[in-house]
Amino acid sequence: MLRLDPASSVPPYEQLRTQITEQVAGGKLGAGDRLPTVRRLADDLGIAPNTVARAYRELEQDGLLDGRGRAGTFVADADGDHAAKAAARTYAETVRALGLDPSYALTLVRRALGV
């Protein structure tokens, strides 16, 4: 499930992008899986539909999601490289939003990767 932290300094659409990216990268969401409609997810989270639409739109631009009009929004049929690139972009944007030093952010990634 997706959850938002209203106390976070990260905007809601970015929280959604990050969570969906992590779920795809982690295998919780797989290629072809259908996501909730914009209105349904907005209602579930208590946010404006435009917020969900922005997150979905940006994930489509990243190649992670495939919007098919009235048929819905699906996880794109792509290899792990697309998911990794989208996760990296999301991480970089989050680092910038938090005001972290880029070299410290890279140190965190190296530690997480065990290198």
PyMOL commands that set and color helices and strands:
alter all, ss='L'
color gray80, all
select helices_A, chain A and resi 12-25+38-45+49-61+69-71+80-98+102-113
alter helices_A, ss='H'
color red, helices_A
select strands_A, chain A and resi 34-35+65-67+73-75
alter strands_A, ss='S'
color yellow, strands_A
deselect
rebuild
show_as cartoon
